[in-house]
Amino acid sequence: MLSQEQRRALSALEEIVDHHQELWAEGDPNPLQAQFLVREVAAWAARLIGLDVVRRAYGMLPEDADRADHLAALSSRIEMVAPFFKTADPSHSDGSLPAAAREIAALAAGDVAILFDRVGRGPKSSEGIVSYRLAEFQLRALYWAEVFKLNGVKPGQFQSWISEAFGHLTWDAIRKWKAEVIERLGEKAYRGRMSLARIEADLDRRMSRTFDQDEARRSLQRDGQAFNRLRRFRPRDGTGHS
């Protein structure tokens, strides 16, 4: 017999699918909307299965787990979700996710990277070798500005939060990241992330969900911390590997 939480998950899944069918009524799905739908459905499907089951399947690691343990766990998690995407192309039995899972397992066992080896020689500066990652987090900062704006937070407030999270940089410096992001990641990536913020806000309104400002700020802080660590990154050898 389904619990109240499971019934709520079923209702939410139906609402989400109905909403996205309306969005796509005039044409093919936007890839970003499709990705957002998959994430939303997966989150509610976890509640339908039961979070205790999901936690057990995920495999929580102890705090003292080493890097090899984390890589091995990641490999197992990727293998677990791979069948979800195999449904899109049943004839492709050895797709990118199983290949990635095997590569990560091999890295955990001490093999050299093959699939995950760097593409091209890249820049030599310590910041240059993580320039793509830095641009991703710069885009995240701009995304959070859009999220907060769409949810009624005053500009002065969310600009202060983002500046604080991203190393106390000035908002004037952060807003100029748009040009850097477009140059490094492409205009499609920038427009897509801004569109994602609007899709999320629209679905929240449709499902009468209250914007969780505290959780959004915690996520913002995690992004800022990751960005700040990357800015301090220094390789120990000439290959870009630390």
C-alpha positions, 0 to 999 in steps of 0.5 A, a space after each residue: 500500500 502506498 504511503 502518503 509521501 508516495 501518493 504525493 510523489 505520483 501526483 507530482 510526477 503527473 503534474 510535471 509531465 503535464 506541464 512539460 507536455 504543454 511547453 512542447 505542444 508547439 514543437 520538439 522538446 528543448 534539450 534543456 527542458 528535457 534535461 530539467 524534466 528528467 531531473 525532476 522526474 528522477 527526484 520524485 521517483 526517488 520519493 516514490 521508491 523510498 528514500 531509505 532504499 535510494 540511500 542504500 543503493 547510493 552507498 553512503 561512504 564514511 568520512 575517512 573514505 579515500 579517493 579510491 573509495 570515492 571513485 569506486 562508489 562513483 563508478 557504481 552509481 553511474 552503472 546504476 543509472 545507466 539503464 535509465 538512458 539505455 531506453 533511449 537507444 536500446 541497440 546501443 548496449 555499450 554507451 557513454 555511461 557504462 564506459 565512464 563507469 569502467 574508466 572511473 573504476 580503472 582510475 580507482 584501481 590505479 590505471 592511467 586515464 584514457 577516456 578522461 585524459 585531457 583533450 589537447 595540451 591546453 594552457 600552461 598557467 595554473 589558472 588556465 588548466 582549470 579555466 573551463 571549471 572556473 567559467 562553469 562556476 562563473 556561470 553558476 553565479 550568474 544563474 543564482 542572480 537570475 534565480 533570486 531575481 525571479 523569486 522576488 529577492 531584491 538585487 542589492 540583497 542577492 548581489 551581496 550574497 553572491 559577492 560574499 560566496 564568491 570570494 568577496 569579489 565586487 558585484 561589478 566584477 561578477 556581472 562582467 563574467 557574462 562576457 568571459 562565460 560566453 567566450 569560454 562556454 559559448 552563448 548557447 550555454 549562457 542562454 540555456 542556464 538563464 532559461 533553466 532558471 525561468 523553467 524552474 521558477 515557472 514549474 514552482 509556481 505551477 505546482 504551488 511550491 514555495 521557493 526555499 531561499 535558505 536551501 538556495 543560499 546553501 547551494 550558492 555557498 557550495 558553488 562559491 566554495 568550489 570556485 574559491 578552491 579552484 582559484 587557489 589550485 596549483 598543480 604539482 607537476 607539469 601535466 596539470 595533475 595535482 
